[in-house]
Amino acid sequence: MRFKTLFAVCALFGSLFQSSPSLSETLRTAWLGEHEAFLTWYAKEKGWDKEAGLDIIMLRFDSGKSLIENVRAYDWAIAGCGAVPAMQATMSDQVEVIAIANDESSANMILTRPDSPILAEKGFNPDFPNVFGTPESVKGKLILCPKKTSARYLLDKWLAALGLEEKDVKIEELEPTPALGAFKNGYGDILAVWSPFTREAETLGFKVAAHSQDCGATQPVLLVADRAFTEKNPDAVRAFLKVYLRVVDEIKAQGPETLAPAYVRFAEAWMGKKFSEADAIAELREHPVFSLEEQLALFGEDGESPLKAWLAEIAAFSEKMNPDTAHRHATPEAVSDRFLKALK
């Protein structure tokens, strides 16, 4: 009898251990091959998603436009996405903004060739003293730039700083990988992309004509969620944010130098790129992240919201690019700190 009891207890423990993976809720997430994906990748490497009761799956996309357009096809629940495609999606009530992933203002760039006349003059517009170019040196140039992205928003701001409009240049809309490939092969005069493509471009000798912040454009990467998912699974959303913010705290506590080896592994595993530790340190420094308290401050109270001010400018740009949607605006609920406040 004693042996039967012991066997039953062992069988019970065995069944518990066998069923333990089901205790983690599968959460499908979507990312680009860039900095914000590192935080989720790092959390998975540490097993922090499992500690929070989640089994996070990471899906890879080449651009925010592609990521947003495939929310239904790939059934993702939460994603990291540039603000331009994200704001377009909020106008259709498809997704909602739940947090800020990072600030990529330093990681979006206008690049040109080292012998370009664009680099001959800096500060043509005194309001933007760090911007290279003049109307004469830029007019008629062929620009390679991904459509409906943060790079396109930067391009619009850069042209405006020089007193130009899109009609004054030629724009060819290419995704980042083919755009960089074509530029390397001598096609085009100007390239507008974001990191890590900018890092490769600089390594090849191309020069920066402007960063986003040089043109007065703040470029947050946003954490967005499928609105249908958030209504049915608020606990999973809060659990994910807790995991993401745990890595934010780790980055702030440890610093880029300590986390650089992990970022090198991430770059090879997730982006398929060979990064030096110096590259990794630069990537971590150039993408500021925000703690829970900083997030809540940026979302703001009583109508004072730095984040919503940034997004209002981006939404205006989106409407300009898509006149047929100019009558639509994101609802207040589409940009909400309700899940962050729940963590507080």
Steps between C-alpha positions, in 0.01 A plus 500: 500500500785734591664438159171567321466830683859596415441408134187715493683799648785462246249475216327815623826697512594364158174617348547844655847536352383375160215751492706797624560649150124547463509727805666764279261685274623516142535862389569572133702819458632680190828691456740653253869407500599789723560618855154464658494131411812454714308564820255217433774272366707564814202432725445168326869411534472565874172308528321806635200445275444158659530655847217735403282213377563564129656307215593783263530422130691758294401552135736693271397766243705724270307823562233646725271533200523126433462421870181705536345374179543139619349525848215272394694273265758416768267540797748691711383653827773754587767663287779756495438746220609841375254778571414573135341163413370468856306827480351400167376178660348680800289707260332180386448384861709194422762543771559708809821646639578347839853632573817649353761249385786749455598827334659442159550866407878449486460183294309647202730667249526668163820374337685595186824421323824651637555708185143635490459880469234466771781478758657828386270716715363453852242714678331653191195540724614662829215327681667167415875570532611135479323423172706467182373609160353793310206523263740512204702194606194285570253595224449227242691236698386135508418391855457135606263469796257244644133591474287592805787479748696712745760554228235650274392732782862611545531558126194726507647699790842528333355631175286750693808624691656577160186670373422214262206272430478148362426634153849654500672158517455147367405238758520126440325295768708197591514287814820555704694193384455555125539876547840457666599238243414730211680793662813290552493420128497868404127552449344814647640817651352487851400220736248532785498203741531407866734292715648242454502583126652839580788333683582289197468806274745698713741205502493513120606864510169677444455824692215629716322811370248506786366308799137524603573721798697734274176564311281542809341156467466283811462138395366267770470131430173386652375183660165432340239233557214355301193668650292183484773320697530767768129487575505124552847462658588801716701283742726380218560859386597605852724195537680584176557862601637383834752281315597776254546757774709253700751509213478880489601506865782255425635722221492805727664314788767309305582747223588443131850367565375215720218402263704534180595126479131407522418753227770350277334158540160654431625674184628174356206285611214740423633746240751274328768767542852489640533779756809592692461587865557863402205475258286347774591773749410765242166333427413490870604862553317630194166349605397648835243291688252610764420364845142467623515840669651661188237336281216638712656847492522490120140386467417792730202613702233769459561545129876561536658213310838521326430168330166611360659821373760294309231270366279789391775618264548147369124460450493825302779365278307174453192693394706700251634178351151347490246774417220242479539436876530865603149494648594222742672558831619264768258482792634601844482134604742406221792654693453397860712443808229291667715187505802691628292655775385153601865405556554811710 
